[in-house]
């Protein structure tokens, strides 16, 4: 919900005013990042990770994590946050450059850049996990190859669709579609990337609308997720919910950038943005904890109620992009920024590791559910997931991305590596009013079938990211 899941790419310097430092070489646009938003990706990825860890049949930590249990249960919101972040960052990177619909060469360059960003590591993980699933199908006797309610196909067509990131495009739900359950959102975002040039043209058309109107539209764009979740809970139908979440989050992120790009940067704006940010965080927490109070017999379950917090996500993103307050400074620390950079890898690798741990729990007596060894395994899974994510980012994601971008068919060869090197420069806020602010920084889840033998069932329509 990297995303979901991605980093700022090819972000042009603001037009007019004082150029941010450092400056790019002559003839090239400067590229910058907002450190706080990079750190926010780390928070979203860890949120999804601990949500999935909470499914493991280990109850020894229940008393420890009781006070934050509602937050853990709301992990699917991390995916909606990734969708909104993707829309925001892509709009920030490309709208001013394209100034409307991109030409064929620009569109090709954009699609290739996004393919280079998400596909190499995705393909490696899908192949490895697909081989794991095939081995379980051959060696196992229970017919279960993944930790999901429905099982994905292992036929050549299923492999082709997963490797081309198209497996979700005609699926009503996320269960049993991908070898790696969280990969549903990668397939969904790939569809959004292909449609983004058209969305960019529409966004450029409305860019001059009054800021309050655009701000209201950003919140309204996120509303369908909340409405669909409630209606789905009432009628027991969640087909297509993944597509609603994608379109709503992505569009809300784009509209949020249209507001942010026209807000002046000064100390007053930063101070008020921080206040709005704190209020947005408080409102999200209030909704999440209120959702947890829903009784098991409630018409709208707790799993559905958490999505009522989604309309606050564009408010959170816009405020965080405009402030250098305490929250932004914490999110912009080097460790969290690195966490943001490896968030895509963490999103992809953690679930296969959890699946392997579950297989061990069901087949090794010493690791049986609710044993001391099983309880010890859970925190180690979190640490190993982060370690694997770092290694995957360092040795697969980064070099493969640089290699693919260097092969970009839409532009001169050899320029892409320099672009990647420039992409993470911190942003120095341009002067406004003579003062500078300084440096700024899931899906409805399913209770996996393989877990039903070792843990109590939960609502099948809303319980995984």
C-alpha positions as CSV (number, residue, x, y, z in Angstrom):
1,X,0.0,0.0,0.0
2,X,4.3,0.4,-0.8
3,X,2.0,2.6,-2.6
4,X,0.7,1.4,-1.9
5,X,4.0,2.0,-2.7
6,X,6.7,4.0,-4.4
7,X,9.1,6.9,-4.3
8,X,9.1,10.3,-5.7
9,X,10.4,10.2,-9.2
10,X,11.5,13.0,-11.5
11,X,9.9,15.8,-9.4
12,X,10.4,19.2,-11.0
13,X,11.4,22.2,-9.0
14,X,8.7,24.7,-8.1
15,X,8.2,27.4,-10.7
16,X,9.0,30.9,-9.7
17,X,10.4,32.2,-6.4
18,X,13.6,31.0,-5.0
19,X,14.8,27.7,-6.3
20,X,15.2,25.0,-3.6
21,X,18.7,23.8,-2.7
22,X,20.4,21.8,-3.9
23,X,20.1,22.8,-7.5
24,X,20.3,20.4,-10.4
25,X,22.9,20.7,-13.2
26,X,22.1,23.2,-15.9
27,X,19.5,22.0,-18.3
28,X,18.0,19.5,-15.8
29,X,15.1,20.0,-13.5
30,X,15.8,19.5,-9.8
31,X,14.2,16.5,-8.1
32,X,13.2,16.5,-4.5
33,X,11.2,14.5,-2.0
34,X,9.1,15.4,1.0
35,X,10.9,13.5,3.8
36,X,7.7,13.3,6.0
37,X,5.8,11.5,3.2
38,X,8.7,9.1,2.7
39,X,8.6,8.3,6.4
40,X,4.8,7.9,6.2
41,X,5.2,5.1,3.8
42,X,7.2,3.2,6.5
43,X,4.4,3.7,8.9
44,X,1.8,2.4,6.4
45,X,3.9,-0.7,5.6
46,X,4.5,-1.6,9.2
47,X,0.8,-1.1,9.9
48,X,0.0,-3.7,7.3
49,X,2.8,-6.0,8.7
50,X,1.6,-6.0,12.3
51,X,-2.0,-6.4,11.1
52,X,-1.1,-9.6,9.3
53,X,1.0,-10.8,12.2
54,X,-2.0,-10.5,14.4
55,X,-3.6,-13.3,12.5
56,X,-1.1,-15.8,13.7
57,X,-2.5,-18.3,16.3
58,X,-0.6,-16.8,19.2
59,X,-2.6,-15.2,22.1
60,X,0.2,-14.6,24.6
61,X,0.6,-11.0,23.5
62,X,-3.1,-10.1,23.8
63,X,-2.7,-8.4,27.2
64,X,0.3,-6.4,26.0
65,X,-1.3,-5.1,22.9
66,X,-4.8,-4.8,24.2
67,X,-4.7,-0.9,24.3
68,X,-3.6,-0.7,20.6
69,X,-5.6,-3.7,19.4
70,X,-8.1,-1.5,17.5
71,X,-5.2,0.1,15.6
72,X,-3.8,-3.3,14.7
73,X,-7.2,-4.4,13.4
74,X,-7.3,-1.2,11.2
75,X,-4.2,-2.3,9.3
76,X,-6.1,-2.4,5.9
77,X,-6.2,1.4,6.1
78,X,-2.5,1.3,5.4
79,X,-3.3,0.1,1.8
80,X,-5.7,3.0,1.3
81,X,-3.0,5.3,2.5
82,X,-0.7,3.9,-0.1
83,X,-3.2,4.5,-2.8
84,X,-3.7,8.1,-1.8
85,X,0.1,8.6,-1.5
86,X,0.6,7.2,-5.0
87,X,-1.9,9.6,-6.5
88,X,-0.4,12.6,-4.6
89,X,3.2,11.8,-5.5
90,X,2.5,11.1,-9.2
91,X,0.5,14.2,-9.6
92,X,3.3,16.1,-7.9
93,X,5.9,14.6,-10.2
94,X,4.1,14.9,-13.6
95,X,1.2,17.4,-13.7
96,X,3.2,20.6,-14.1
97,X,5.6,18.8,-16.5
98,X,2.9,17.5,-18.8
99,X,0.5,20.4,-18.5
100,X,-2.3,18.2,-19.6
101,X,-2.4,14.9,-21.4
102,X,1.1,13.7,-22.2
103,X,2.3,13.0,-25.7
104,X,3.0,9.4,-26.7
105,X,6.7,9.7,-25.9
106,X,6.0,11.1,-22.4
107,X,3.4,8.5,-21.7
108,X,5.8,5.7,-22.7
109,X,8.5,7.2,-20.5
110,X,6.0,7.4,-17.6
111,X,4.8,3.8,-18.0
112,X,8.3,2.5,-18.3
113,X,9.4,4.4,-15.1
114,X,6.5,2.9,-13.2
115,X,7.3,-0.6,-14.6
116,X,10.9,-0.2,-13.5
117,X,9.7,0.9,-10.1
118,X,7.4,-2.0,-9.2
119,X,8.0,-4.9,-11.5
120,X,11.5,-6.3,-10.9
121,X,11.1,-7.1,-7.2
122,X,7.5,-8.0,-7.7
123,X,8.5,-10.6,-10.3
124,X,11.2,-12.1,-8.1
125,X,8.8,-12.5,-5.2
126,X,6.0,-13.9,-7.3
127,X,8.3,-16.5,-8.9
128,X,9.8,-17.6,-5.6
129,X,6.4,-17.8,-3.8
130,X,4.8,-19.4,-6.9
131,X,7.5,-22.2,-6.7
132,X,6.7,-22.5,-3.0
133,X,3.0,-22.9,-3.7
134,X,3.8,-25.5,-6.4
135,X,5.9,-27.5,-4.0
136,X,3.1,-27.4,-1.4
137,X,0.7,-28.6,-4.0
138,X,2.9,-31.5,-4.9
139,X,4.2,-32.5,-1.4
140,X,1.2,-31.5,0.7
141,X,-1.9,-33.4,1.3
142,X,-4.4,-30.8,2.4
143,X,-5.0,-29.0,-0.9
144,X,-3.9,-25.7,0.7
145,X,-1.0,-23.9,-1.0
146,X,-1.5,-20.3,0.4
147,X,-2.8,-18.7,3.5
148,X,-6.0,-17.6,1.9
149,X,-9.6,-18.7,1.9
150,X,-9.6,-19.5,-1.9
151,X,-6.5,-20.9,-3.6
152,X,-4.9,-19.3,-6.6
153,X,-4.4,-21.4,-9.8
154,X,-1.0,-22.8,-10.7
155,X,-1.7,-23.2,-14.4
156,X,0.4,-21.3,-17.0
157,X,-2.3,-18.6,-17.5
158,X,-2.4,-17.8,-13.8
159,X,1.4,-17.5,-13.8
160,X,1.3,-15.2,-16.9
161,X,-1.4,-13.0,-15.4
162,X,0.5,-12.7,-12.1
163,X,3.8,-11.9,-13.8
164,X,2.1,-9.2,-15.9
165,X,0.4,-7.8,-12.9
166,X,-3.1,-8.1,-14.4
167,X,-4.6,-10.8,-12.2
168,X,-6.9,-8.4,-10.4
169,X,-8.4,-6.7,-13.4
170,X,-11.4,-8.9,-13.8
171,X,-11.6,-10.3,-10.2
172,X,-14.5,-9.3,-7.9
173,X,-12.3,-9.9,-4.8
174,X,-8.8,-10.3,-3.6
175,X,-9.0,-13.8,-2.1
176,X,-7.2,-16.6,-4.1
177,X,-6.1,-14.3,-6.9
178,X,-2.4,-13.9,-6.2
179,X,0.3,-16.2,-4.8
180,X,1.2,-13.4,-2.4
181,X,-2.0,-12.0,-1.0
182,X,-0.9,-8.3,-0.7
183,X,0.2,-8.4,-4.3
184,X,-3.5,-7.7,-5.2
185,X,-2.8,-4.0,-4.6
186,X,0.3,-4.0,-6.9
187,X,-1.9,-5.3,-9.8
188,X,-4.5,-2.7,-8.9
189,X,-2.0,0.1,-8.9
190,X,-0.6,-1.0,-12.2
191,X,-4.0,-0.4,-13.7
192,X,-4.0,3.1,-12.1
193,X,-0.6,3.8,-13.6
194,X,-1.8,3.0,-17.1
195,X,-4.9,5.2,-16.6
196,X,-2.9,8.1,-15.0
197,X,-2.2,10.0,-18.2
198,X,-5.9,10.5,-18.7
199,X,-6.4,11.4,-15.1
200,X,-3.6,13.9,-15.4
201,X,-5.4,15.6,-18.3
202,X,-8.6,15.9,-16.2
203,X,-6.7,17.2,-13.2
204,X,-4.9,19.8,-15.3
205,X,-8.3,21.0,-16.6
206,X,-9.6,21.7,-13.0
207,X,-6.2,22.9,-11.5
208,X,-7.4,26.5,-11.4
209,X,-10.6,25.9,-9.5
210,X,-10.8,27.6,-6.1
211,X,-8.7,25.8,-3.4
212,X,-11.6,25.2,-1.1
213,X,-13.5,23.6,-3.9
214,X,-10.6,21.3,-4.7
215,X,-10.1,20.5,-1.0
216,X,-13.8,19.5,-0.7
217,X,-13.5,17.4,-3.9
218,X,-10.5,15.6,-2.5
219,X,-12.4,14.5,0.6
220,X,-15.5,13.6,-1.4
221,X,-13.3,11.6,-3.8
222,X,-12.4,9.3,-0.9
223,X,-16.0,8.9,0.3
224,X,-16.9,6.0,-2.0
225,X,-14.7,3.7,0.0
226,X,-16.6,4.5,3.2
227,X,-20.0,4.2,1.5
228,X,-19.2,1.0,-0.2
229,X,-17.9,-0.6,3.0
230,X,-21.1,0.2,4.9
231,X,-23.3,-0.9,2.0
232,X,-21.3,-4.1,1.6
233,X,-21.6,-4.9,5.3
234,X,-25.4,-4.3,5.2
235,X,-25.9,-6.4,2.0
236,X,-23.1,-8.9,2.4
237,X,-21.6,-8.0,-1.0
238,X,-18.0,-6.7,-1.4
239,X,-17.4,-7.6,-5.1
240,X,-15.4,-4.8,-6.6
241,X,-14.5,-3.2,-3.3
242,X,-10.8,-3.3,-4.3
243,X,-11.5,-1.2,-7.4
244,X,-13.5,1.3,-5.4
245,X,-10.7,1.7,-2.9
246,X,-8.1,2.2,-5.7
247,X,-10.0,4.8,-7.7
248,X,-11.2,6.7,-4.6
249,X,-7.7,6.8,-3.0
250,X,-5.8,7.6,-6.1
251,X,-8.2,10.4,-7.2
252,X,-8.2,11.9,-3.7
253,X,-4.4,11.9,-3.7
254,X,-4.3,13.7,-7.1
255,X,-6.8,16.4,-5.9
256,X,-4.9,16.9,-2.7
257,X,-1.8,17.8,-4.7
258,X,-3.8,20.3,-6.7
259,X,-4.6,22.1,-3.4
260,X,-1.1,21.8,-1.9
261,X,0.7,23.1,-5.0
262,X,-1.1,26.4,-4.7
263,X,-0.7,27.0,-0.9
264,X,2.2,29.4,0.0
265,X,4.9,28.0,2.2
266,X,5.5,30.1,5.3
267,X,5.6,29.7,9.1
268,X,1.9,30.6,9.5
269,X,0.8,27.9,7.0
270,X,3.2,25.4,8.6
271,X,1.8,26.1,12.0
272,X,-1.9,25.7,10.9
273,X,-1.1,22.7,8.8
274,X,0.3,21.0,11.8
275,X,-2.8,21.7,13.8
276,X,-5.0,20.3,11.0
277,X,-2.7,17.2,10.9
278,X,-3.1,16.5,14.6
279,X,-6.8,16.9,14.3
280,X,-6.9,14.5,11.3
281,X,-4.8,11.9,13.2
282,X,-7.1,12.3,16.2
283,X,-10.2,11.8,14.1
284,X,-8.8,8.7,12.4
285,X,-7.9,7.2,15.8
286,X,-11.4,8.1,17.2
287,X,-13.1,6.3,14.3
288,X,-10.8,3.3,14.6
289,X,-11.4,2.9,18.3
290,X,-15.2,3.5,17.9
291,X,-15.3,0.8,15.2
292,X,-13.8,-1.6,17.7
293,X,-16.8,-1.2,20.0
294,X,-19.1,-2.7,17.4
295,X,-20.7,-5.9,18.8
296,X,-20.4,-9.2,16.8
297,X,-24.1,-8.9,15.9
298,X,-23.8,-5.4,14.6
299,X,-25.2,-4.9,11.1
300,X,-22.1,-2.9,10.1
301,X,-19.2,-4.8,11.5
302,X,-16.0,-3.3,13.0
303,X,-14.1,-4.4,9.9
304,X,-16.4,-2.3,7.7
305,X,-16.5,0.7,10.1
306,X,-12.8,1.4,10.0
307,X,-13.2,2.5,6.4
308,X,-15.2,5.5,7.6
309,X,-11.7,7.0,8.4
310,X,-10.6,6.9,4.7
311,X,-12.0,10.4,3.9
312,X,-9.6,11.8,6.4
313,X,-6.6,10.5,4.5
314,X,-6.4,13.4,2.0
315,X,-6.6,15.8,4.9
316,X,-3.7,14.0,6.5
317,X,-1.6,14.0,3.4
318,X,-2.2,17.6,2.5
319,X,-1.5,18.9,6.0
320,X,1.7,16.7,6.3
321,X,3.0,18.1,3.0
322,X,2.6,21.7,4.2
323,X,4.1,21.5,7.7
324,X,7.5,21.1,9.2
325,X,6.0,20.6,12.7
326,X,6.9,17.9,15.2
327,X,5.0,15.1,13.5
328,X,6.7,15.9,10.1
329,X,10.1,16.1,11.7
330,X,9.7,12.7,13.3
331,X,8.5,11.1,10.1
332,X,11.4,12.8,8.2
333,X,14.1,11.3,10.4
334,X,16.7,9.3,8.5
335,X,15.6,5.9,9.9
336,X,12.0,6.4,9.0
337,X,12.9,7.8,5.5
338,X,14.9,4.6,4.9
339,X,12.0,2.6,6.2
340,X,9.9,4.4,3.6
341,X,12.3,3.5,0.8
342,X,12.2,-0.2,1.8
343,X,8.4,-0.1,2.4
344,X,7.6,-1.6,-1.0
345,X,10.0,-4.5,-0.4
346,X,8.6,-4.9,3.2
347,X,5.0,-5.0,1.8
348,X,5.9,-7.8,-0.6
349,X,8.2,-10.0,1.5
350,X,6.5,-10.1,4.9
351,X,3.5,-12.2,3.9
352,X,5.4,-15.1,2.5
353,X,7.5,-15.2,5.6
354,X,4.3,-15.3,7.7
355,X,3.0,-18.1,5.6
356,X,6.1,-20.1,6.1
357,X,5.9,-19.5,9.9
358,X,2.3,-20.7,9.8
359,X,3.2,-23.9,8.0
360,X,5.9,-24.5,10.6
361,X,3.4,-24.0,13.4
362,X,1.0,-26.6,11.9
363,X,3.7,-29.2,11.3
364,X,6.3,-28.8,14.0
365,X,5.0,-29.7,17.5
366,X,7.5,-27.5,19.2
367,X,6.0,-24.5,17.3
368,X,2.4,-25.5,17.8
369,X,-0.1,-22.6,18.3
370,X,0.1,-20.8,21.6
371,X,3.3,-22.5,22.7
372,X,6.2,-20.5,24.1
373,X,8.3,-21.1,21.0
374,X,5.4,-19.8,18.8
375,X,5.1,-16.7,20.9
376,X,8.9,-16.1,20.5
377,X,8.7,-16.6,16.8
378,X,6.2,-13.7,16.2
379,X,8.5,-10.7,17.1
380,X,11.4,-12.4,15.2
381,X,9.2,-12.5,12.1
382,X,8.8,-8.8,12.3
383,X,12.5,-8.3,12.6
384,X,13.3,-10.8,9.8
385,X,10.8,-9.1,7.5
386,X,12.5,-5.8,7.9
387,X,15.9,-7.3,7.3
388,X,14.7,-9.2,4.2
389,X,13.1,-6.0,3.0
390,X,16.4,-4.1,3.4
391,X,18.3,-6.7,1.5
392,X,15.7,-7.0,-1.2
393,X,15.8,-3.2,-1.7
394,X,19.6,-3.0,-1.7
395,X,20.3,-6.0,-3.9
396,X,17.3,-6.4,-6.1
397,X,15.0,-3.4,-6.2
398,X,17.5,-0.5,-6.5
399,X,19.9,-2.1,-9.1
400,X,17.0,-3.5,-11.2
401,X,15.3,-0.2,-11.2
402,X,18.4,1.7,-12.2
403,X,19.1,-0.9,-15.0
404,X,15.5,-0.7,-16.4
405,X,15.4,3.1,-16.2
406,X,18.7,3.2,-18.1
407,X,17.0,1.2,-20.9
408,X,14.0,3.6,-21.1
409,X,12.9,3.4,-24.7
410,X,11.5,7.0,-24.6
411,X,14.7,8.9,-24.0
412,X,18.4,9.1,-24.4
413,X,20.2,6.1,-22.9
414,X,22.4,6.8,-19.9
415,X,20.4,9.6,-18.4
416,X,18.2,7.4,-16.2
417,X,21.0,6.5,-13.7
418,X,21.6,10.2,-13.0
419,X,17.9,10.7,-12.5
420,X,17.7,7.9,-9.9
421,X,20.7,9.4,-8.1
422,X,19.0,12.8,-7.9
423,X,15.6,11.6,-6.9
424,X,15.9,11.6,-3.1
425,X,17.3,15.1,-2.5
426,X,15.6,16.6,0.5
427,X,13.4,19.6,-0.1
428,X,14.3,23.0,1.1
429,X,11.1,25.1,1.2
430,X,11.3,28.1,-1.1
431,X,10.9,31.5,0.2
432,X,7.4,32.9,0.7
433,X,6.8,36.2,2.3
434,X,10.5,36.7,3.0
435,X,10.7,33.8,5.5
436,X,11.6,30.1,5.1
437,X,10.1,27.3,6.9
438,X,13.1,25.0,6.6
439,X,13.4,21.4,5.6
440,X,10.3,19.4,5.3
441,X,10.0,16.4,5.3
442,X,-5.4,-3.8,2.3
443,X,-8.2,-4.5,1.2
444,X,-11.0,-5.9,2.9
445,X,-9.2,-8.8,4.5
446,X,-10.0,-12.3,4.6
447,X,-9.4,-14.9,7.2
448,X,-7.0,-17.3,5.5
449,X,-8.3,-20.8,5.2
450,X,-5.0,-22.4,6.4
451,X,-5.4,-20.6,9.7
452,X,-8.9,-21.9,10.5
453,X,-7.5,-25.1,11.9
454,X,-5.4,-23.2,14.4
455,X,-7.3,-20.0,15.1
456,X,-10.9,-18.8,15.5
457,X,-12.6,-17.6,12.3
458,X,-13.3,-13.9,11.7
459,X,-15.5,-11.9,9.3
460,X,-14.3,-13.2,5.9
461,X,-15.0,-10.1,3.8
462,X,-12.9,-7.4,5.5
463,X,-10.0,-8.8,7.4
464,X,-6.7,-8.5,5.4
465,X,-4.8,-5.8,3.7
